[in-house]
Amino acid sequence: MPFTLRHERLDLRHTATTVEIFHRGQRVASHLKSALRGRHTTVPEHMPRAHQAHLEWSPARLARWAQSIGPHTGVLVEAILADRPHPEQGYRSCLGILRLAKRYGDARLEVAAQRARAAGAKSYRHVESILKHGLDRLPARDERSHGDAIVVHENLRGPDYYN
């Protein structure tokens, strides 16, 4: 259906092969059903202009761009695309992440992507937050000395206490 009718009340009529959509008694769209169960079909003219612009992109193109920044960025973008029911739903997030390289540089984005992956995060907002707050510049948790984590206190028992 045309995106301009997204909040309107619509009537739907379907057969084994066709779907028809009506608005106030007028047919506004007619499509063949997808042969694949649970899959959607989209007519580009029914999409908003911003979404139509993404049609020229492909998951492979986004993955190549991300790999050119670094392997962690590449893996993050691939994970985002794989995590969505339809890869196109991850395009905006991926494009946003890739554009962060213009503002912060490839090296910082690569470290932020690595941190996001370690945290299990797959979103533009998470990567942007890491860069915005400079967390990419802090040493990773496993790089910190283990001596910093040990607290000395008179009430703490060491390993010898249990032997």
N, C-alpha and C positions, 0 to 999 in steps of 0.2 A: 504494500500500500504506500502511497506517497507519504513521506515523513510529515508533511504539513497537516495531516489528519491524525496524528498520533494521540491526541487527547479527545478526539471526537468519538461519538458512539457510531459503530460500524456494524453492518450485518455481513455475515459470511455464509457462502453457499459452496459446498464442495461435493465433488464426485470422486470416483476412484482415481481419476487422472488430473482433475482441474480444481483450482481454488478461485472463487470470485469474491470480490469485496465490494460492498455497496455502502454509499453514504447518502442518506435521505432518499433512498429509492433509486439512485443513479449508480451504475456500475463504475467504479473508479479504478479497478485493477482486476486483471485476470491472469493467472499463471498456471503453468503445468506444475504438478506436484513433483518434488524431487524423487528420483528413483531410489535414493538411499534413505532409509528410515531414520527419522530424527534430524535430518539435515534441513537447513533452510536454503531458500533461493532468494536472490536479491536482484532487482532491476536497478541498474546504476542511476537511472533518471529519478527514481523514488528516494534516493539517498540525499542527505544534506550536502551542500557543496564541499564542506570540509571533509566529509567522509569520501566523496568522490575523488578528492585529491589523493587519498591513500590507495586508490585502486592501482596506481602505477607501481606501488611497492609490493615486494614479495618477502616472505620469511627468509629466503636465501639471500636477498639483497641486504636486508637488515643484519643478518648474521655475518655477512662479509664485511660490512661497515664496522660492526662491533669487533670482529676479529682484527681489523686493522688498528684498532685502539689497543687491544691486548687480549690475551686468552681468557682472563677472568670476565672481562666485559662481554666477550663472545659467548661464554657459557651462561652468563646471567641473561642475556637477550634470548638465547635459545630456550632457557628455562621458562622465561616469561611467556614466550610464544607457545611452548608445549603445555603450559599450565592452563591456558584458556580453552574453552570448548571449540572456539574458532580462532585461529591465529590472528586474524584481523582485529580481534578484540584487544590484543596486546600491542598493536602498532603505536598508538599514542604514547603509551608508557615507554616503549622502546625508543621511539623518536625523541621523546623528552630526555631520556637518559643519554642518548648519543649526543644531543645538543649541549649537554652539560660540559662536554669536552671543550667547547668554544670558550666557556666562561672560566673553567678550572684547569684545563689542559688534560692531555691524554694520560699522563703519569698519575695525576691525582684521581682521575676517574677510574683508572684501572685498580688502584688501591681501594677506592670506595666500593667498587664492584666486588672485589675480593672479600671485603668486610661484610657486605650485604649477603653474599653467598654463605659466608660462615654463620651468619645470624639466621639464615633460612628466609631472608626477605627477598621478595620479587616485585618491587614496585619502584616507580620513579620517586615517590615521596621519600622513601627510605634512603635511596642513594643521594638524593638532593640534601637531605638532613645530615648525612655523614659529611658531605662536602661543606655545607653551610657552617656546621659547628666545628670543622677542622678535625674530625675524628680520624680522618685518613692520615693525619700527620702524627698521631699518637702511635706508640709501639703496640703491636698486636699483643693480646693477652699471653700467648705462649712465648713471646720474645722477652717479656719482663722477667727479671731475675726472681727465682723462687724464694730467695732470701727475704725479699720485700714482703712476702705474704706471711712469714712466720712472725708471730707476736710473742714477745717474751713477757711473762707475767708470773708472779709468785704462786698464783692459784692454778696455773696450767701444769699438767703432768706430761712428761715426755714419754717416748716409746719405752723407756726402761721400766716405767711404772707397771706396765702390763706383762712383763716377763718374770 
